[in-house]
Amino acid sequence: MKECPSGLITLHEFRRHFCNGTVGTESAEYAEQIFRTLDNNEDGVVDFREYVTAISMLIEGSPVEKLRWSFKLYDKDKDGAITHGEMLEIMQAVYKMSVVASITQPNPLTAEECTNRIFVRLDKDNNAIITLEEFIEGTLDDEWIREMLECDPHTVKVERSLKSPGPL
């Protein structure tokens, strides 16, 4: 209420709050993509309902719901598929932020190497894109990918063998 009394936050305000709360300007690219993922109706502002809905889902949602949200984060152009370029762009932003913050162990792989490895493991039909179905099924089946995609292994874990994620 103090920071956003109107219940609305613009990209500029979100970036400022996110960057101040993380590692400064090194997290600006990542903040922008999170903002765009939160802005469901694409009106250029995140309202209180959009924000609370996302936070609630990320805390209480099922593994599949959390992965759907993560998919939206990587699918920058919102065409229903993740390209190598989209994945690489987000991975580079996360890497830049992580290195500055020292929030993770140093990864021996570069952002590009991680992206390549993720594509080899998730792009089952080798068509150079990752669909929502490939993303969910592959991520649930692969601990390394869950870790690389910034998924909390304690909240996104496989509780049963899942060959089909069900209706998406």
N, C-alpha and C positions, 0 to 999 in steps of 0.2 A: 504493500500500500504506500509506503514511504517513497520508494523508487519509481513506481508506476501507478500513481493514484487513479489514472483513467482506466486501468486494467488492460492497457494496450502497450506494446513495446515495438518499436521500429527496429530494423536491422542495425542501424547505427547505434542505438541504445543497447541492443542485445550484445553486439560485438564489444562495446565498451565494458559492459558488466562482465561478460564472459572472459574477456582478456584480462581485466583487472583481477578476476577471481582465479585465473590460471597462470599462464606464463607470459602475459603481456602480448605484444603484437604478433609474436610467433604463433599464437593460436587463432588469429583472425580468420584465416581461410577455413579452418575447421568450424569456427563459430558461425560463419556465414552458411555453411552447408547444414549445420544443425538448425539454424533459424529457418531455412527453406524447408526442412523436413517438418518442423513444428507448424509452419504456416499452411495448414491444410487447405484453406480456401484461396490461397495465393493472392491475398489482398495487400500484401506488403507489410502487414503487422501481425504479431502474434497476440491474440487476445487471451484473457485469463482462462477461458474454457479450453482453448487449444493447448495451452501450457499444462494445465492440470490433467487433462485427458492423457497427454503424452507421459507425464511423470507417473501418473497412476498406473498406466499400462506397463511402463518400464519397471515399476516396483512390484506390481501384482499380476502382471500378464503372464500368459502361458509362454513356454519357450517359442512356440510358433508365432505368437503375437509379437514377441520381442524381435524375432528374426525378420518378420515383415517390416517392422519399423526400421531395423538396421538396413534392410534391402533398400528402402526409400532413401536412406542417407547416402548410399553409394550410387543409386540411380539418379544422377544429377539432372538429366533432361526429362525424367519422369515418363519414359517411353515403355516401361515395363521390362527393361533388360539392362544389365550392367555390361558396359564395354570395358575393354582393357584400359582405355584412356580414363574413363570415369573412376575405375577402381584405383588406378595409379595416382590420380590427382588427390583422392582422399587419403590414400596410404602415405603419400609424400607430406601432406598437411599433418597427419597424425605423427609421423616420424619426426618432423621438424619440432612439433610441440613437445613430444616425448623426450627428445634429446635435450632440449633447453630445460625442461622441468626435471630431468633425470627421474621420471616416474616409473620407468621400466628398466629392466636389465638391458644392457646394450645388446642389440640384435646383430648377429653376425651377417645377416642378409640385408641387402639394401631394400628400399621400398619397391624398386622394380623387380628384384628377385622374388620378394614376397608375393607381389602381384602375379608374376608368372607362375609361381608354384600354386597359388590359389586357383588360377585359371585352369591349370592342368588337372587339379583335383575336382573342381566344380563343374567345368564345362563338359559335361558327359557326352554331348552330341558333337563336340568339336566344331561348333558353328561361330566361334569367336565372340559369343555373348553368354552371359549367365542369366537364365530366367529365374523368376521367383521360386519356381518348383525346384530347380537345380540348387539354388542358394539355400533353401530351407533344408532339403534332404541332405545335401552334401555337408552343410555346417553341423547338423545334428549328428552326422556320422563321423566327424573328424575333429578330434580335440585340438590339433594344431591350428586348424582353420578358425575354430571358435576363439582361440587365443589371439590369433593375428587380426581378426576382425573386431577386436576389442570387446568381445562378448564375455561377460562374467561367467566362468565355468560353474559357479555355484548356483547361478540363476538360470542358465541355459544348459541344462544337462539332459542327457537321454535317459528317460526313466523306463523305456521299453524299446524293443527293436522297432524301428520305424522305417519301413520300406516306402510307404506312401504317406505324406504329411496330411492326407485327408483333403477335404474341400478347402481350396484357397481362395 
